[in-house]
Amino acid sequence: MLRRVFSAIALSTLFVLGSPGPRAEAHLAKWGSWEITHRNLMRLFPDADPNAWRIKRYQYSEREVGFLEEQLGFELYPEDKQPEFYIAQDRGGAFLGVAIFIDPRTKPKILNGGVLTLEVGIGVDAAGQINRIRVYDYRGNIELTRDAFLDQLRGKSLESEFTMGQGGLTPVAGEPEESQLVSNAGREALLLMKVALGRR
């Protein structure tokens, strides 16, 4: 089954590399338990069979790391050179897409004396387009977690515009930096999947 799923991804010709987006370092996000990870995955693919999630681990080669760093404009963390992709399928066994979690912030942001986390889940469909984005447990402006903002990124591919204020993308009022970081996470997810699961 997995071989068929990844063959479908690899054969997709709709993953097209665009020009490098805004420079901003990022880090893959992970949770301490499968229960939390599973809950967050189901928010990305609510139609997925909850018992059929598969994990695809990948090790980027030195050449791939160099390519990714050039495209992203920053160095990958050592552990992010071995990402985990989560494969979703429906109850009939049909492939739905791939998910990954990214923390796009590098410098801690403090709010009310505590560290403000920004953990973004990105689901990508078989056509290489963003299917859904979710922001988890965010304690800043709640509008950053709502569909009115996040749905702007649905349907985007690597050839799309990801700069807030351009291409119809509107940042959350008072949250221009956070809005751009969420958009950056979407583009990074597409690029990581392209290199690991697609073909250049």
C-alpha positions as CSV (number, residue, x, y, z in Angstrom):
1,M,0.0,0.0,0.0
2,L,2.7,2.5,1.0
3,R,4.7,1.7,-2.2
4,R,1.6,2.6,-4.2
5,V,1.0,5.8,-2.2
6,F,4.6,7.0,-2.6
7,S,4.6,6.1,-6.3
8,A,1.6,8.3,-6.8
9,I,3.4,11.2,-5.0
10,A,6.6,10.7,-7.0
11,L,4.8,10.7,-10.3
12,S,3.0,13.9,-9.5
13,T,4.3,16.6,-11.9
14,L,2.5,19.4,-10.2
15,F,5.3,20.0,-7.7
16,V,7.0,22.9,-9.4
17,L,9.8,24.9,-7.8
18,G,9.3,28.6,-7.6
19,S,11.7,31.3,-6.6
20,P,13.0,31.5,-3.0
21,G,10.4,33.0,-0.6
22,P,11.0,35.3,2.3
23,R,14.0,34.4,4.4
24,A,13.0,33.1,7.8
25,E,14.5,30.1,9.7
26,A,12.2,27.3,10.7
27,H,12.3,24.0,12.7
28,L,10.2,20.9,12.4
29,A,7.7,20.7,15.3
30,K,7.0,17.5,17.2
31,W,4.8,16.5,20.1
32,G,5.6,14.3,23.0
33,S,3.0,11.6,22.4
34,W,1.2,9.9,19.5
35,E,-2.1,10.9,21.0
36,I,-1.4,14.6,20.5
37,T,0.2,14.1,17.1
38,H,-2.8,12.0,16.0
39,R,-5.3,14.6,17.2
40,N,-3.4,17.3,15.3
41,L,-3.2,15.2,12.1
42,M,-6.9,14.6,12.1
43,R,-7.4,18.4,12.1
44,L,-5.5,18.5,8.9
45,F,-7.3,15.5,7.2
46,P,-10.6,15.1,9.0
47,D,-11.7,12.5,6.4
48,A,-8.7,10.3,7.0
49,D,-9.1,6.8,8.5
50,P,-8.0,7.5,12.1
51,N,-6.4,4.0,12.3
52,A,-4.5,4.1,9.0
53,W,-2.0,6.8,9.4
54,R,1.5,5.9,8.2
55,I,4.9,7.5,8.9
56,K,7.4,8.0,6.1
57,R,10.9,8.9,7.4
58,Y,13.4,10.4,5.1
59,Q,17.1,11.2,5.2
60,Y,18.2,14.1,2.9
61,S,21.5,13.6,1.1
62,E,24.1,16.3,1.3
63,R,23.2,17.5,-2.2
64,E,19.5,17.7,-1.2
65,V,20.4,19.6,2.0
66,G,22.4,22.1,-0.1
67,F,19.4,22.5,-2.4
68,L,16.9,23.0,0.4
69,E,19.1,25.5,2.2
70,E,19.6,27.5,-1.0
71,Q,15.9,27.6,-1.7
72,L,14.9,28.3,1.9
73,G,17.7,30.8,2.6
74,F,18.8,29.3,5.9
75,E,20.6,26.2,7.3
76,L,18.5,23.2,8.3
77,Y,18.7,22.0,11.9
78,P,20.6,18.7,12.1
79,E,17.4,16.8,13.1
80,D,15.4,18.4,10.4
81,K,17.5,16.6,7.8
82,Q,15.6,13.5,8.8
83,P,11.9,14.6,8.6
84,E,8.8,12.5,9.3
85,F,5.9,12.8,6.9
86,Y,2.5,11.5,7.8
87,I,0.5,9.7,5.1
88,A,-3.3,10.0,5.2
89,Q,-5.8,7.7,3.5
90,D,-9.6,7.5,3.7
91,R,-11.5,4.5,5.1
92,G,-11.6,3.0,1.6
93,G,-7.8,3.1,1.4
94,A,-7.6,6.0,-1.1
95,F,-4.6,8.3,-0.7
96,L,-5.6,11.7,0.7
97,G,-2.3,13.5,1.2
98,V,0.8,14.1,3.3
99,A,1.1,16.1,6.5
100,I,4.1,17.7,8.3
101,F,4.5,20.0,11.3
102,I,6.7,23.1,11.3
103,D,7.7,25.6,13.9
104,P,8.7,28.6,11.8
105,R,10.0,30.7,14.6
106,T,13.7,30.8,15.6
107,K,13.8,33.6,18.1
108,P,11.6,33.1,21.1
109,K,8.7,35.6,21.5
110,I,7.5,36.4,24.9
111,L,3.9,37.2,25.7
112,N,2.7,37.9,29.3
113,G,5.9,36.5,30.7
114,G,5.7,33.2,28.8
115,V,7.1,31.9,25.5
116,L,4.7,32.2,22.6
117,T,4.8,29.1,20.5
118,L,3.9,28.9,16.9
119,E,3.3,25.4,15.6
120,V,1.9,24.9,12.2
121,G,0.5,21.8,10.6
122,I,0.4,21.6,6.8
123,G,-1.6,19.0,4.8
124,V,-0.7,18.6,1.1
125,D,-2.9,16.8,-1.4
126,A,-1.8,14.4,-4.2
127,A,-1.6,17.3,-6.7
128,G,1.1,19.0,-4.6
129,Q,-1.1,21.7,-3.3
130,I,-1.8,22.8,0.3
131,N,-5.1,21.2,1.3
132,R,-5.3,22.6,4.8
133,I,-3.2,24.5,7.4
134,R,-3.8,24.6,11.1
135,V,-2.0,26.6,13.9
136,Y,-2.0,24.8,17.2
137,D,-2.3,26.2,20.8
138,Y,-1.5,29.7,19.7
139,R,-1.9,32.3,22.5
140,G,-1.5,35.5,20.5
141,N,-4.2,37.0,18.2
142,I,-6.7,34.2,17.8
143,E,-7.5,35.4,14.2
144,L,-4.2,33.7,13.2
145,T,-5.8,30.3,13.8
146,R,-9.0,31.0,12.0
147,D,-10.1,29.9,8.5
148,A,-10.5,33.4,7.3
149,F,-6.8,33.8,7.4
150,L,-5.5,30.2,6.9
151,D,-7.8,29.4,3.9
152,Q,-5.8,32.0,1.9
153,L,-3.1,29.4,1.6
154,R,-5.3,26.5,0.5
155,G,-4.6,25.4,-3.1
156,K,-1.2,27.0,-3.1
157,S,1.8,25.1,-4.7
158,L,5.5,25.8,-4.9
159,E,4.9,28.2,-7.9
160,S,2.5,30.3,-5.8
161,E,3.2,33.6,-4.0
162,F,3.8,33.3,-0.3
163,T,4.6,36.9,0.6
164,M,2.0,38.5,2.8
165,G,0.6,41.6,1.2
166,Q,1.1,40.2,-2.3
167,G,-0.9,37.8,-4.5
168,G,-4.0,38.4,-2.5
169,L,-2.5,37.4,0.8
170,T,-3.7,39.5,3.7
171,P,-1.9,39.3,7.1
172,V,-3.9,39.3,10.3
173,A,-4.2,42.8,11.6
174,G,-1.4,43.6,14.1
175,E,0.3,40.2,13.4
176,P,2.3,40.8,10.2
177,E,5.4,38.8,11.3
178,E,3.3,35.9,12.6
179,S,1.2,35.9,9.5
180,Q,4.3,35.7,7.3
181,L,5.8,32.9,9.4
182,V,2.7,30.8,8.9
183,S,2.9,31.4,5.1
184,N,6.6,30.5,5.2
185,A,5.8,27.2,6.9
186,G,3.4,26.4,4.1
187,R,6.0,26.9,1.4
188,E,8.7,25.0,3.4
189,A,6.4,22.0,3.8
190,L,5.8,21.9,0.0
191,L,9.6,22.1,-0.6
192,L,10.5,19.4,1.9
193,M,7.9,17.1,0.4
194,K,9.0,17.9,-3.1
195,V,12.5,16.9,-2.4
196,A,11.7,13.8,-0.3
197,L,8.7,12.5,-2.1
198,G,8.6,14.0,-5.5
199,R,11.0,14.3,-8.4
200,R,13.1,17.2,-9.5
